[in-house]
Amino acid sequence: MKIEKITIKNFKVFKDAVFDDLGSMTVLVGANGTGKSTFFDMLGFLKDALFHNVSVALSKRGGYKEVISRGVSGNIEFEIKFREPSGKLATYFLAIGLENNKPIVLREILKFRRGSGGQPWHFLDFTKGEGEAITNEDNYDNIKFVDIKREQQTLTSPDTLAIKGLGQFKKFKVVNAFREMIEKWHVSDFHISAARNVQDDGYAEHLSEEGDNLPLVTKYIYEHHPDIFNIILHKMSVRVPGISQVEAKPMEDGRLVLKFKDGTFKDPFVARYVSDGTIKMFAYLILLHDPTPHNLLCIEEPENQLYPELMAQLSEEFRQYGDRGGQIFVTTHSPDFLNGVNLDEIFWLEKANGFSGIHKAGNYPELVKLIKEGDKPGYLWKQKLFKGINL
């Protein structure tokens, strides 16, 4: 499933922001403080609310008053339009407010419309912890609207998301699919120091957010997906000349350590002795070639610790990740990275009167014309031709 549109209301700097016509790869640019990190935090907020509840998600961010946009009178709202497995466009709506000074889910809806007209199906519709869900969705294409079967439900607490509870049941297939989509979102917060650590032996299929299990995932892909590992190793040798081999080697105490073999030296180097850029490039290749990719992957400022010459190649790696079935959001300050990006993939954030607005670069004819004449997005950004952008 891929997200096609996100509307955010009253969440920090996003008073009323719309990210529309989203593709497999989306690149966010903007001056510091315009909301690039806040966008990722919004995705993290929804995931925290699903895993725990709305109260916990808000508490992790300082509480309701710290999250809601300054000076507004409305509620915190999100609307996500996504293409579900059958190809139908579904909509998830969530409104959060306060009641007796406690955060609650004021309204939660999951729906989609059959065809271009007709009444939409509310697969799930809850208000303050009470609502209903459709139980005969298998007959969606065959039954009339009046024949829909609904089941009344009451949640244990009004600050709990209905998709958390009902999404555990197979009979609520659309709800279950959306819950799984959020659960599999991955917001990378990669730390070089964490990735260098010696790792206790164990088992891990996916790179963690901080990358501290890099040796375990390397071992897993090497042992269970050798073809993919060979692709990673080949790309690593191209991106970082001299690197001919990478291994997760066991130590005498049973722990794992990453070792990098440089063809010009007899003995391999352990991870703590190789450059930051080498570690980070290898970690990105591991993440981007995950045998079962995340349906949504978020990476913040990938250019840090990497050579500028690698940026265009890295942007192509990100796009290929989307082509393999994932969806990727990237924030960047790098003109070199933008030079490898299509204009339609770029959204820039501009702050005015304390709130951020969203612009899609492909919607600006003057930028489209310059690209057709041979310019590249990174050069246009560096020339400050994106309104509101500052280096």
C-alpha positions as CSV (number, residue, x, y, z in Angstrom):
1,M,0.0,0.0,0.0
2,K,1.3,3.5,-0.8
3,I,0.2,6.8,0.6
4,E,-1.0,9.3,-2.0
5,K,-2.0,12.3,0.1
6,I,-1.5,13.5,3.7
7,T,-3.3,16.4,5.3
8,I,-2.1,17.7,8.7
9,K,-4.0,20.2,10.8
10,N,-2.8,21.8,14.1
11,F,0.2,19.6,14.6
12,K,3.1,21.8,15.6
13,V,4.2,24.0,12.7
14,F,1.6,22.4,10.4
15,K,-1.6,24.4,10.9
16,D,-3.1,23.3,7.6
17,A,-0.6,21.5,5.4
18,V,-1.3,19.2,2.5
19,F,1.2,16.8,0.8
20,D,-0.6,15.7,-2.3
21,D,0.2,13.5,-5.3
22,L,2.9,11.6,-3.4
23,G,4.9,9.0,-5.4
24,S,7.3,6.2,-4.5
25,M,9.9,8.8,-3.5
26,T,9.3,12.1,-1.8
27,V,12.1,14.6,-1.0
28,L,11.5,17.4,1.5
29,V,13.7,20.5,1.5
30,G,13.4,23.8,3.3
31,A,15.2,26.1,5.7
32,N,15.9,25.0,9.3
33,G,12.7,25.1,11.4
34,T,10.3,24.8,8.5
35,G,9.0,21.4,9.5
36,K,11.1,18.7,7.8
37,S,11.8,16.9,11.0
38,T,8.3,17.6,12.3
39,F,6.9,15.8,9.3
40,F,8.8,12.7,10.3
41,D,7.7,13.2,13.9
42,M,4.1,13.2,12.8
43,L,4.6,9.8,11.2
44,G,6.3,8.7,14.4
45,F,3.4,10.1,16.5
46,L,0.8,8.0,14.6
47,K,3.0,4.9,15.1
48,D,3.4,5.6,18.8
49,A,-0.4,6.2,19.1
50,L,-1.0,2.8,17.5
51,F,1.5,0.9,19.6
52,H,0.5,2.6,22.8
53,N,-2.3,5.2,22.8
54,V,-2.8,8.9,22.1
55,S,-1.9,9.9,25.6
56,V,1.5,8.2,25.5
57,A,2.2,9.5,22.0
58,L,1.5,13.1,23.2
59,S,3.4,12.6,26.5
60,K,6.6,11.6,24.6
61,R,6.4,15.0,22.8
62,G,5.8,17.1,25.9
63,G,2.0,16.8,26.1
64,Y,-1.0,18.1,24.2
65,K,-0.2,21.7,24.6
66,E,3.3,21.3,23.2
67,V,2.0,19.4,20.2
68,I,-1.0,21.4,19.1
69,S,-0.2,24.4,16.9
70,R,0.3,27.7,18.8
71,G,-2.8,29.9,19.0
72,V,-5.3,27.7,17.3
73,S,-8.7,26.7,18.6
74,G,-9.3,23.5,16.7
75,N,-8.2,19.9,17.2
76,I,-5.2,17.9,16.0
77,E,-6.3,16.2,12.8
78,F,-4.7,13.9,10.2
79,E,-6.1,12.5,7.0
80,I,-4.2,9.9,5.0
81,K,-5.3,8.7,1.6
82,F,-3.7,5.5,0.5
83,R,-4.1,2.8,-2.2
84,E,-5.0,-0.4,-0.5
85,P,-4.1,-3.9,-1.9
86,S,-7.1,-4.2,-4.2
87,G,-6.2,-0.9,-5.8
88,K,-9.0,1.1,-4.2
89,L,-8.2,4.5,-2.7
90,A,-8.9,4.5,1.0
91,T,-9.0,7.4,3.5
92,Y,-8.1,7.3,7.2
93,F,-9.2,10.3,9.3
94,L,-8.2,10.9,12.9
95,A,-9.1,13.9,15.2
96,I,-7.6,14.3,18.7
97,G,-8.7,16.7,21.3
98,L,-9.1,17.3,25.1
99,E,-12.0,16.3,27.3
100,N,-11.8,17.1,31.0
101,N,-8.2,18.0,30.3
102,K,-7.4,14.5,29.0
103,P,-6.5,13.7,25.4
104,I,-9.1,11.5,23.6
105,V,-9.8,10.3,20.0
106,L,-12.7,12.5,19.0
107,R,-13.3,10.8,15.7
108,E,-11.6,8.0,13.8
109,I,-12.8,6.9,10.3
110,L,-11.5,4.4,7.8
111,K,-13.4,4.5,4.5
112,F,-13.3,4.2,0.8
113,R,-15.7,4.8,-2.1
114,R,-16.8,2.2,-4.6
115,G,-16.2,3.8,-8.0
116,S,-16.2,7.5,-8.8
117,G,-19.6,8.1,-7.2
118,G,-21.9,6.6,-4.6
119,Q,-21.9,6.6,-0.8
120,P,-18.5,5.8,0.8
121,W,-18.1,2.7,3.0
122,H,-17.0,3.5,6.5
123,F,-15.2,0.3,7.4
124,L,-14.6,1.8,10.8
125,D,-16.3,4.8,12.4
126,F,-15.6,5.6,16.1
127,T,-16.3,8.6,18.3
128,K,-14.8,8.9,21.8
129,G,-14.1,5.1,22.1
130,E,-17.4,3.9,20.7
131,G,-18.4,3.0,17.2
132,E,-18.9,0.3,14.6
133,A,-17.1,-1.6,11.9
134,I,-18.2,-3.5,8.8
135,T,-18.0,-7.3,9.2
136,N,-19.0,-8.5,5.6
137,E,-16.4,-6.6,3.7
138,D,-15.6,-9.7,1.6
139,N,-18.7,-9.0,-0.3
140,Y,-17.8,-5.4,-0.9
141,D,-18.0,-5.6,-4.7
142,N,-21.3,-7.5,-4.8
143,I,-23.7,-6.3,-2.1
144,K,-25.8,-3.2,-1.9
145,F,-25.1,-0.4,0.6
146,V,-28.2,-1.2,2.6
147,D,-27.1,-4.8,3.1
148,I,-23.9,-3.9,4.9
149,K,-23.4,-5.7,8.2
150,R,-22.0,-3.6,11.1
151,E,-20.8,-4.6,14.5
152,Q,-20.9,-2.2,17.5
153,Q,-17.7,-2.0,19.6
154,T,-16.5,-0.2,22.7
155,L,-12.9,0.4,23.3
156,T,-11.2,0.0,26.7
157,S,-10.3,3.7,26.7
158,P,-11.3,6.8,24.5
159,D,-7.6,7.6,23.9
160,T,-7.0,4.2,22.2
161,L,-7.1,3.9,18.4
162,A,-9.8,1.6,17.0
163,I,-7.4,0.3,14.3
164,K,-5.2,-1.0,17.2
165,G,-7.9,-3.3,18.6
166,L,-10.1,-4.2,15.5
167,G,-7.0,-4.5,13.4
168,Q,-6.0,-7.7,15.2
169,F,-9.0,-9.5,13.8
170,K,-8.8,-11.0,10.3
171,K,-12.5,-10.4,9.6
172,F,-11.7,-6.6,9.5
173,K,-9.4,-7.0,6.6
174,V,-9.1,-3.4,5.5
175,V,-8.5,-2.2,9.1
176,N,-6.0,-5.0,9.6
177,A,-4.1,-4.0,6.4
178,F,-3.9,-0.3,7.5
179,R,-2.8,-1.2,11.0
180,E,0.0,-3.4,9.5
181,M,1.0,-0.6,7.2
182,I,1.6,1.8,10.1
183,E,3.3,-0.8,12.2
184,K,5.9,-1.4,9.4
185,W,6.8,2.3,9.0
186,H,10.5,2.8,9.6
187,V,11.9,6.3,10.5
188,S,15.7,6.0,10.4
189,D,17.7,7.7,13.1
190,F,21.0,6.2,12.1
191,H,23.9,6.7,14.6
192,I,27.4,6.0,13.3
193,S,28.6,5.2,16.8
194,A,25.8,2.7,17.4
195,A,26.6,0.9,14.1
196,R,30.3,0.5,15.1
197,N,29.5,-1.4,18.3
198,V,30.4,-5.0,18.8
199,Q,27.0,-6.9,18.8
200,D,25.9,-9.7,21.0
201,D,25.2,-12.7,18.7
202,G,21.6,-13.2,18.0
203,Y,19.0,-12.8,15.2
204,A,17.7,-9.7,13.3
205,E,16.2,-9.4,9.9
206,H,15.7,-5.7,9.7
207,L,18.0,-2.8,10.5
208,S,17.0,-1.0,13.7
209,E,16.2,2.8,13.7
210,E,19.7,3.6,15.1
211,G,21.5,0.9,13.2
212,D,22.9,-0.7,16.4
213,N,22.1,-4.2,15.0
214,L,24.0,-3.8,11.7
215,P,26.3,-6.9,12.3
216,L,23.3,-9.1,13.0
217,V,21.4,-8.0,9.9
218,T,24.6,-8.3,7.8
219,K,24.9,-11.9,9.1
220,Y,21.2,-12.6,8.3
221,I,21.3,-11.4,4.7
222,Y,24.7,-13.1,4.1
223,E,23.4,-16.5,5.3
224,H,19.8,-16.4,4.1
225,H,19.9,-14.1,1.0
226,P,23.4,-14.5,-0.6
227,D,22.3,-13.1,-3.9
228,I,21.1,-9.9,-2.3
229,F,24.3,-9.8,-0.2
230,N,26.4,-10.1,-3.4
231,I,24.5,-7.1,-4.9
232,I,25.2,-5.1,-1.8
233,L,28.9,-6.0,-1.8
234,H,29.2,-5.1,-5.5
235,K,27.6,-1.8,-5.0
236,M,29.7,-1.2,-1.9
237,S,32.9,-1.8,-4.0
238,V,31.7,0.7,-6.5
239,R,30.6,3.4,-4.0
240,V,33.7,3.0,-1.8
241,P,36.7,2.0,-4.0
242,G,38.9,-0.6,-2.4
243,I,36.3,-2.4,-0.3
244,S,36.2,-6.0,-1.5
245,Q,34.5,-7.8,1.3
246,V,32.4,-7.2,4.4
247,E,31.8,-9.8,7.1
248,A,30.1,-10.1,10.4
249,K,32.8,-12.2,12.3
250,P,32.3,-13.9,15.7
251,M,34.7,-13.1,18.4
252,E,36.0,-15.4,21.1
253,D,33.3,-14.2,23.6
254,G,30.6,-15.0,21.1
255,R,29.9,-11.4,20.0
256,L,29.8,-10.2,16.4
257,V,32.0,-7.5,14.9
258,L,31.9,-6.1,11.4
259,K,35.1,-6.3,9.4
260,F,35.8,-4.5,6.1
261,K,38.4,-5.9,3.7
262,D,40.4,-3.4,1.6
263,G,42.1,-5.0,-1.3
264,T,45.3,-3.1,-0.7
265,F,45.8,-4.5,2.8
266,K,46.3,-8.1,4.0
267,D,44.1,-8.0,7.1
268,P,40.5,-6.6,7.3
269,F,39.7,-3.6,9.4
270,V,37.1,-3.8,12.2
271,A,34.2,-1.3,12.0
272,R,35.6,1.1,14.6
273,Y,38.6,1.8,12.3
274,V,36.9,2.5,9.0
275,S,35.5,5.9,8.0
276,D,32.1,7.3,9.0
277,G,31.2,7.4,5.3
278,T,32.1,3.8,4.7
279,I,29.9,2.6,7.7
280,K,27.0,4.8,6.6
281,M,27.0,3.8,3.0
282,F,27.1,0.1,3.9
283,A,24.2,0.6,6.4
284,Y,22.1,2.4,3.7
285,L,22.7,-0.4,1.2
286,I,21.7,-3.0,3.9
287,L,18.6,-0.9,4.7
288,L,17.6,-0.3,1.0
289,H,18.1,-4.0,0.0
290,D,16.0,-5.4,2.8
291,P,14.6,-8.7,1.4
292,T,11.2,-7.6,2.8
293,P,11.3,-3.8,2.5
294,H,9.3,-1.5,4.8
295,N,6.2,-0.1,3.1
296,L,7.3,3.4,4.3
297,L,10.9,4.4,4.9
298,C,12.0,7.8,6.2
299,I,15.6,9.0,6.1
300,E,16.7,12.4,7.4
301,E,19.7,14.2,5.8
302,P,21.5,11.2,4.2
303,E,24.3,13.5,3.0
304,N,25.9,13.7,6.4
305,Q,29.4,11.9,6.5
306,L,29.1,11.0,2.8
307,Y,31.1,12.4,-0.2
308,P,29.1,14.9,-2.4
309,E,29.9,12.8,-5.4
310,L,27.9,9.9,-4.0
311,M,24.7,11.8,-3.6
312,A,23.2,11.4,-7.1
313,Q,24.0,7.6,-6.9
314,L,22.3,7.4,-3.5
315,S,19.2,9.2,-4.7
316,E,18.9,6.6,-7.4
317,E,19.3,3.8,-4.8
318,F,16.4,5.4,-2.9
319,R,14.2,5.5,-6.1
320,Q,14.9,1.8,-6.8
321,Y,13.8,1.0,-3.3
322,G,10.4,2.6,-4.2
323,D,10.3,0.6,-7.5
324,R,10.7,-2.6,-5.5
325,G,7.5,-1.9,-3.6
326,G,8.4,0.4,-0.8
327,Q,7.8,4.1,-0.4
328,I,10.5,6.5,0.8
329,F,10.6,10.0,2.3
330,V,13.9,11.9,2.5
331,T,14.9,15.3,3.9
332,T,18.0,16.9,2.6
333,H,20.1,20.1,2.5
334,S,22.3,18.8,-0.3
335,P,22.1,20.3,-3.8
336,D,24.1,17.3,-5.0
337,F,21.4,14.9,-3.7
338,L,18.7,17.0,-5.4
339,N,20.6,16.8,-8.7
340,G,19.7,13.1,-8.8
341,V,16.0,13.7,-8.0
342,N,13.1,14.3,-10.4
343,L,11.4,17.7,-10.0
344,D,8.0,16.0,-9.3
345,E,9.6,14.2,-6.3
346,I,10.5,17.5,-4.5
347,F,8.3,19.3,-1.9
348,W,9.7,22.4,-0.3
349,L,8.5,23.8,3.0
350,E,8.1,27.6,3.6
351,K,7.4,29.1,6.9
352,A,5.2,32.2,7.2
353,N,3.6,33.7,10.3
354,G,4.8,30.8,12.4
355,F,3.3,28.0,10.3
356,S,4.7,26.0,7.3
357,G,3.2,25.8,3.9
358,I,3.9,23.1,1.3
359,H,4.9,23.6,-2.3
360,K,5.4,20.8,-4.9
361,A,8.2,21.8,-7.3
362,G,6.6,20.1,-10.3
363,N,3.6,22.4,-10.0
364,Y,5.7,25.5,-10.9
365,P,6.0,26.1,-14.6
366,E,9.1,28.2,-14.3
367,L,11.0,25.4,-12.6
368,V,9.7,22.8,-15.1
369,K,10.9,25.0,-18.0
370,L,14.4,25.4,-16.5
371,I,14.7,21.6,-16.0
372,K,13.6,21.0,-19.6
373,E,16.3,23.5,-20.7
374,G,19.0,21.4,-19.0
375,D,19.2,22.7,-15.4
376,K,19.1,20.4,-12.4
377,P,17.0,20.8,-9.3
378,G,20.0,21.1,-7.0
379,Y,21.5,24.0,-9.0
380,L,18.1,25.8,-9.0
381,W,17.8,25.4,-5.3
382,K,21.3,26.7,-4.8
383,Q,20.4,29.7,-6.9
384,K,17.5,30.2,-4.5
385,L,14.9,29.9,-7.2
386,F,12.7,27.8,-4.8
387,K,10.7,30.5,-3.0
388,G,11.5,30.6,0.7
389,I,14.5,28.3,0.5
390,N,17.8,29.3,2.2
391,L,21.0,27.3,2.3
